[in-house]
Amino acid sequence: MNWIDDSINDYFNWLRKKTFITKDEETKWCSITTPFIGLFNDNIEIYVKKDNDKLIFSDDGITLSNLELIGAPIMRSPKRKEWLEMILLNYGISIYENELQVIGTEKDFNQKKHDLICAISEISDMAMMAKHNVNSIFKEDVKVYLDEQKIIYTPQFIAKGTSGLEFTFDFQIAGHQKELVIKSFNTLNKNNISSFLFGWDDIKPAREKITKKKLEGLAIVNNVEKDIKQEYLDALVNKGADYILWDQRYYPEMSKKLVA
């Protein structure tokens, strides 16, 4: 067993140990501090309040406010607004008075919490679009690449795993013999690679049972002007997944990895 096996096995334990909850007795809102890192290298914090039989989840307006602060306002950029709407639709999130909100119940608490955190993280990634020399986010570059290769795919593919949680992958390619889920990585680190491998491994049994096809995982990694640690790439291979490095994407052997 290597470090990536340990990382995946410890993933839920890590989430539990690094999640802290405080309650405001006056407002009845509970604050949930998560171990996930936000735009300013702070921990992502969400809020939940019970309203009869409903639970209201909110980011307290922090996500969109932070983008305003760093000069990446959503509503004044058609491209950012388009990506925001796609992310909100994908995770079932609404905007109410500048807050990201989702309504749930005690039964789907874990899923709604997971959805809101994922949405906050993806929306915060649009901060890179504040730079004048960045015209698109990496996920969009990957989409263009797949289109160039004349690949038929499903974007923002969602599947439920054995844990009961739903996981989102950037793209899914379905063939006659196998199915491929793809995640694009503008950066690669222990946290996001463990999360990807955990999600893929969690949905694998159910997907293979339903489709009667082998489910493979593929990471497309942006290595342009970046040093990617070989141990991260080795971890993907050791767990049975594969990867395409962005500066090698047009190599014939890389194109073959997109065949499902």
Order of alpha helices (4+ residues) and beta strands (2+ residues): alpha-alpha-beta-beta-beta-beta-alpha-alpha-beta-beta-alpha-alpha-beta-beta-beta-alpha-beta-alpha-beta-alpha
